Amino acid sequence: MKKQDRQKLIKQLLTNQDVERQEDFVDLLAERDIEVTQATISRDIKEMQLVKVPSAAGGYHYAMPVQKKLDTEKKLKRTLKDAFVSFSVQEKSAFLKVLPGNGPAIAALIDQMNYDFVFGTIGDDNTVFTICKSEDGAARYQEIIESLLA
């Protein structure tokens, strides 16, 4: 199973029940004939930025960080507006030119947004290079960047 598919399933599990331990994720996935290790679940939890929240019955369970994405989007919008120089898209690639020193932070914020159409980002001092999974994805990415700058 691909990582993206597994993480979607983890999100579904979280909406249907309280999951308290990483081993519980391993067991729940095994019930669906998906074999994963606790280490894989640990990496997924970190990448998905899951948080532990108090349970009604006591203890703690994993949950999606709802506010985190909104905060990240606000930071990305503010940083883009302050540092934007130019933006262009060609086929599956996007090139964002920013003021010196802002490239790594903007690349990290774009990564934190977990856009499903973005393959990866590279940020250096004054640029962010993004590769999308398709030309349609690049068009969606362009729309998002333009809306953040509006």
C-alpha positions as CSV (number, residue, x, y, z in Angstrom):
1,M,0.0,0.0,0.0
2,K,1.3,3.5,-0.9
3,K,2.0,5.9,1.9
4,Q,-0.6,8.3,0.7
5,D,-3.3,5.6,0.7
6,R,-2.2,4.4,4.2
7,Q,-2.4,7.9,5.6
8,K,-5.9,8.4,4.1
9,L,-6.9,5.2,5.9
10,I,-5.3,6.4,9.1
11,K,-7.4,9.6,8.8
12,Q,-10.6,7.5,8.4
13,L,-9.7,5.4,11.4
14,L,-9.3,8.6,13.5
15,T,-12.8,9.8,12.5
16,N,-14.4,6.5,13.4
17,Q,-12.8,5.7,16.7
18,D,-10.3,6.7,19.3
19,V,-6.8,5.3,18.7
20,E,-4.6,5.6,21.8
21,R,-1.4,3.9,20.8
22,Q,0.7,3.4,17.7
23,E,0.3,-0.4,18.2
24,D,-3.5,0.2,17.9
25,F,-2.9,1.6,14.4
26,V,-0.8,-1.4,13.5
27,D,-3.6,-3.8,14.7
28,L,-6.4,-1.9,13.0
29,L,-4.5,-1.9,9.7
30,A,-3.7,-5.6,10.1
31,E,-7.5,-6.3,10.4
32,R,-7.7,-4.8,6.9
33,D,-4.9,-7.0,5.7
34,I,-2.4,-4.2,5.7
35,E,0.9,-5.1,7.3
36,V,2.9,-2.2,8.7
37,T,5.4,-1.8,11.5
38,Q,5.2,0.5,14.5
39,A,8.1,2.4,13.0
40,T,6.1,3.1,9.8
41,I,3.2,4.3,11.9
42,S,5.5,6.5,13.9
43,R,6.8,8.2,10.7
44,D,3.2,8.6,9.5
45,I,2.2,10.2,12.8
46,K,5.1,12.7,12.5
47,E,4.4,13.5,8.9
48,M,0.7,13.9,9.4
49,Q,1.4,16.0,12.5
50,L,-1.1,14.0,14.6
51,V,-1.6,15.2,18.1
52,K,-2.8,13.5,21.3
53,V,-5.9,14.9,22.9
54,P,-7.8,14.0,26.0
55,S,-10.4,11.3,25.7
56,A,-13.9,11.5,27.2
57,A,-13.3,8.3,29.1
58,G,-9.9,9.4,30.3
59,G,-6.5,8.9,28.7
60,Y,-5.5,10.3,25.4
61,H,-6.0,9.5,21.7
62,Y,-4.6,10.6,18.4
63,A,-6.4,13.4,16.4
64,M,-5.8,15.5,13.3
65,P,-4.4,19.0,14.0
66,V,-7.3,20.9,12.6
67,Q,-6.1,24.4,13.6
68,K,-2.5,23.6,12.4
69,K,-3.4,23.8,8.7
70,L,-5.2,27.1,9.1
71,D,-2.3,28.5,11.0
72,T,0.1,27.3,8.4
73,E,-1.9,28.7,5.6
74,K,-2.0,32.1,7.4
75,K,1.8,32.0,7.8
76,L,2.3,31.1,4.2
77,K,0.0,33.9,3.0
78,R,1.7,36.5,5.2
79,T,5.2,35.3,4.3
80,L,4.4,35.2,0.6
81,K,2.9,38.7,0.6
82,D,6.0,40.1,2.4
83,A,8.6,38.3,0.3
84,F,7.1,37.7,-3.2
85,V,9.1,38.7,-6.2
86,S,7.7,36.6,-9.1
87,F,6.1,33.3,-9.9
88,S,6.0,31.1,-13.0
89,V,4.8,27.6,-14.0
90,Q,6.0,25.4,-16.8
91,E,4.4,22.0,-17.3
92,K,4.7,20.2,-13.9
93,S,7.2,22.7,-12.4
94,A,6.7,26.0,-10.6
95,F,9.3,28.6,-9.8
96,L,8.7,31.1,-7.0
97,K,11.2,33.9,-6.6
98,V,11.2,35.6,-3.2
99,L,13.3,38.1,-1.2
100,P,16.7,36.7,0.0
101,G,16.4,34.6,3.1
102,N,12.8,33.5,2.6
103,G,13.1,30.5,0.3
104,P,13.6,27.8,3.0
105,A,10.8,29.0,5.2
106,I,8.3,29.3,2.3
107,A,9.3,25.8,1.0
108,A,8.8,24.4,4.5
109,L,5.3,26.0,4.8
110,I,4.3,24.6,1.4
111,D,5.4,21.2,2.5
112,Q,3.4,21.5,5.8
113,M,0.3,22.2,3.7
114,N,0.5,18.7,2.4
115,Y,-1.0,19.5,-1.0
116,D,-1.8,16.1,-2.6
117,F,-0.8,17.4,-6.0
118,V,2.7,18.5,-5.0
119,F,5.5,16.0,-5.5
120,G,8.1,18.0,-3.7
121,T,9.7,21.4,-3.0
122,I,13.2,22.7,-2.8
123,G,13.9,26.0,-1.2
124,D,17.1,28.0,-1.3
125,D,17.9,31.6,-0.2
126,N,15.6,33.4,-2.6
127,T,13.8,30.7,-4.6
128,V,11.3,27.9,-4.1
129,F,11.2,25.2,-6.8
130,T,8.1,23.0,-6.7
131,I,7.5,19.9,-8.8
132,C,3.8,18.8,-9.1
133,K,2.6,15.4,-9.9
134,S,0.8,16.5,-13.1
135,E,0.2,19.6,-15.2
136,D,-3.3,19.8,-13.7
137,G,-1.7,19.8,-10.3
138,A,0.6,22.6,-11.3
139,A,-2.4,24.6,-12.5
140,R,-4.1,24.0,-9.1
141,Y,-0.9,25.1,-7.4
142,Q,-0.7,28.3,-9.4
143,E,-4.3,29.1,-8.5
144,I,-3.5,28.6,-4.8
145,I,-0.4,30.8,-4.9
146,E,-2.3,33.5,-6.8
147,S,-5.1,33.4,-4.2
148,L,-2.7,33.6,-1.3
149,L,-1.1,36.7,-2.9
150,A,-4.5,38.4,-3.6
